[in-house]
Amino acid sequence: MKELDLHGVLHSEVEGVVENFALLNSSELPIRIITGNSTKMKTLTQFILEFHNFEFYTPVHNSGEIIVTRDMDYKL
């Protein structure tokens, strides 16, 4: 599973980084985005994923990551 680690990424850069990663890898889901425990980082990440119509969840065993499972706009 491909993953993006947002540790060290500035909040102002999150939108572009997450957007590029998710869209470039939308045909290879699931993907993992490591947000860490920052509430702001999680919120920014979830916002951009929702904007692009991705389905995702936060695993119970690790609240510092988001697993993107489906691109609702992807056509087979």
VEXKEDO-406236 format. One line per field, with one value per atom (N, C-alpha, C): residue number from 0; residue in one letter; chain; x negated, y negated, z negated. Coordinates in steps of 0.05 Angstrom, whole numbers, always signed. Atoms other than C-alpha are relative to their C-alpha. Layout:
BEGIN
num = c(NUM,...)
residuo = c(a,...)
cadena = c(A,...)
X = c(X,...)
Y = c(Y,...)
Z = c(Z,...)
***
This chain:
BEGIN
num = c(0,0,0,1,1,1,2,2,2,3,3,3,4,4,4,5,5,5,6,6,6,7,7,7,8,8,8,9,9,9,10,10,10,11,11,11,12,12,12,13,13,13,14,14,14,15,15,15,16,16,16,17,17,17,18,18,18,19,19,19,20,20,20,21,21,21,22,22,22,23,23,23,24,24,24,25,25,25,26,26,26,27,27,27,28,28,28,29,29,29,30,30,30,31,31,31,32,32,32,33,33,33,34,34,34,35,35,35,36,36,36,37,37,37,38,38,38,39,39,39,40,40,40,41,41,41,42,42,42,43,43,43,44,44,44,45,45,45,46,46,46,47,47,47,48,48,48,49,49,49,50,50,50,51,51,51,52,52,52,53,53,53,54,54,54,55,55,55,56,56,56,57,57,57,58,58,58,59,59,59,60,60,60,61,61,61,62,62,62,63,63,63,64,64,64,65,65,65,66,66,66,67,67,67,68,68,68,69,69,69,70,70,70,71,71,71,72,72,72,73,73,73,74,74,74,75,75,75)
residuo = c(m,m,m,k,k,k,e,e,e,l,l,l,d,d,d,l,l,l,h,h,h,g,g,g,v,v,v,l,l,l,h,h,h,s,s,s,e,e,e,v,v,v,e,e,e,g,g,g,v,v,v,v,v,v,e,e,e,n,n,n,f,f,f,a,a,a,l,l,l,l,l,l,n,n,n,s,s,s,s,s,s,e,e,e,l,l,l,p,p,p,i,i,i,r,r,r,i,i,i,i,i,i,t,t,t,g,g,g,n,n,n,s,s,s,t,t,t,k,k,k,m,m,m,k,k,k,t,t,t,l,l,l,t,t,t,q,q,q,f,f,f,i,i,i,l,l,l,e,e,e,f,f,f,h,h,h,n,n,n,f,f,f,e,e,e,f,f,f,y,y,y,t,t,t,p,p,p,v,v,v,h,h,h,n,n,n,s,s,s,g,g,g,e,e,e,i,i,i,i,i,i,v,v,v,t,t,t,r,r,r,d,d,d,m,m,m,d,d,d,y,y,y,k,k,k,l,l,l)
cadena = c(A,A,A,A,A,A,A,A,A,A,A,A,A,A,A,A,A,A,A,A,A,A,A,A,A,A,A,A,A,A,A,A,A,A,A,A,A,A,A,A,A,A,A,A,A,A,A,A,A,A,A,A,A,A,A,A,A,A,A,A,A,A,A,A,A,A,A,A,A,A,A,A,A,A,A,A,A,A,A,A,A,A,A,A,A,A,A,A,A,A,A,A,A,A,A,A,A,A,A,A,A,A,A,A,A,A,A,A,A,A,A,A,A,A,A,A,A,A,A,A,A,A,A,A,A,A,A,A,A,A,A,A,A,A,A,A,A,A,A,A,A,A,A,A,A,A,A,A,A,A,A,A,A,A,A,A,A,A,A,A,A,A,A,A,A,A,A,A,A,A,A,A,A,A,A,A,A,A,A,A,A,A,A,A,A,A,A,A,A,A,A,A,A,A,A,A,A,A,A,A,A,A,A,A,A,A,A,A,A,A,A,A,A,A,A,A,A,A,A,A,A,A,A,A,A,A,A,A)
X = c(-17,+0,-18,+16,-28,+8,-6,-33,-14,+9,-43,-3,+5,-75,-1,-2,-55,-17,+18,-105,-20,+18,-145,+12,-14,-95,+15,-13,-70,+30,-29,+5,+8,-6,+4,-6,+7,-24,+17,-15,+23,+19,-21,+78,-13,+12,+32,-13,+14,-9,+20,-20,+52,+15,-15,+90,-16,+17,+32,-3,+4,+19,+25,-25,+92,+8,-8,+107,-19,+20,+43,+2,-1,+56,+28,-28,+132,+6,-5,+127,-14,+15,+84,+9,-9,+127,+2,+1,+124,-28,+25,+71,+2,+1,+48,-12,+10,+39,-5,+8,+1,+2,-5,+26,-13,+8,-2,+25,-22,+41,+10,-9,+51,+28,-28,+125,+2,-1,+112,-9,+10,+72,+22,-21,+128,+23,-22,+181,-6,+8,+144,+0,+1,+132,+28,-27,+204,+15,-14,+229,-7,+8,+189,+9,-10,+208,+30,-29,+282,+5,-3,+275,-2,+4,+250,+16,-19,+303,-13,+13,+258,+14,-9,+282,-25,+23,+235,+9,-6,+231,-26,+22,+187,+0,+0,+166,+2,-3,+186,-27,+26,+116,-21,+19,+81,+14,-15,+116,-18,+18,+55,-3,+1,+69,+28,-25,+124,-4,+1,+137,+21,-18,+167,+7,-8,+208,+13,-15,+248,+2,-5,+252,+27,-28,+326,+3,-2,+312,-14,+16,+266,+19,-16,+298,-17,+15,+276,+1)
Y = c(+23,+0,-25,+25,-68,-17,+17,-118,-27,+28,-192,-7,+8,-215,-30,+29,-286,-13,+12,-294,-18,+19,-356,-17,+16,-383,-23,+23,-453,+1,+0,-462,-14,+15,-512,+16,-17,-457,+25,-26,-400,+3,-2,-415,+10,-8,-410,+27,-26,-351,+23,-21,-309,+3,+0,-328,+14,-12,-309,+30,-28,-243,+16,-15,-221,+2,-2,-239,+16,-16,-209,+30,-29,-144,+10,-8,-140,+27,-26,-79,+23,-20,-42,+1,+0,-46,+28,+20,-34,-13,+14,-85,-10,+8,-108,-28,+27,-180,-2,+2,-189,-29,+28,-252,-6,+5,-242,-6,+5,-263,-29,+28,-336,-1,+3,-352,-17,+17,-407,+15,-15,-361,+20,-19,-309,-14,+15,-361,-10,+9,-390,+23,-23,-321,+10,-10,-299,-19,+20,-364,+5,-3,-354,+27,-26,-280,-1,+3,-297,-17,+18,-353,+16,-16,-302,+26,-22,-251,+27,-25,-198,+11,-13,-147,+7,-5,-139,+6,-4,-118,-2,+0,-124,+26,-25,-57,-3,+1,-44,+3,-6,-18,-22,+21,-81,-25,+24,-148,-21,+18,-181,+6,-6,-154,+1,-1,-156,+20,-19,-99,-8,+7,-120,+25,-25,-63,-1,+1,-88,-28,+25,-144,+2,-2,-154,-10,+10,-189,+17,-17,-135,+19,-17,-99,+23,-24,-28,+2)
Z = c(+0,+0,+0,-1,+20,-24,+22,-36,+2,+1,-47,-29,+27,-112,-1,+2,-130,-22,+20,-187,+14,-12,-171,+21,-20,-121,-14,+12,-138,+6,-4,-147,+26,-25,-89,+25,-23,-43,+2,+2,-64,+24,-21,-13,+26,-25,+47,-1,+2,+22,-1,+2,+3,+26,-25,+66,+22,-21,+112,-5,+7,+75,+5,-3,+73,+29,-28,+145,+18,-16,+174,-6,+8,+136,-2,+3,+143,+13,-13,+188,-15,+15,+137,-29,+27,+75,-11,+21,+17,-2,+6,-3,-29,+28,-72,-1,+5,-94,-30,+28,-159,-8,+9,-194,-26,+28,-263,-17,+18,-321,+0,-2,-300,+10,-8,-297,+25,-23,-247,+25,-23,-201,+9,-7,-204,+14,-11,-190,+28,-27,-130,+20,-17,-102,+7,-5,-110,+18,-16,-79,+30,-28,-15,+11,-9,-11,+6,-5,-18,+24,-23,+33,+26,-24,+84,+0,+0,+65,-5,+8,+34,-25,+24,-17,-16,+17,-76,-28,+29,-149,-16,+19,-209,-16,+14,-237,-30,+29,-309,-14,+13,-325,+4,-5,-298,+10,-7,-299,+14,-14,-267,+29,-28,-198,+12,-15,-146,+23,-22,-98,+21,-22,-31,+15,-10,-5,+28,-26,+55,+10,-14,+105,+12,-9,+116,+29,-27,+182,+21,-17,+210,+16,-17,+269,+10,-10,+286,+30)
***
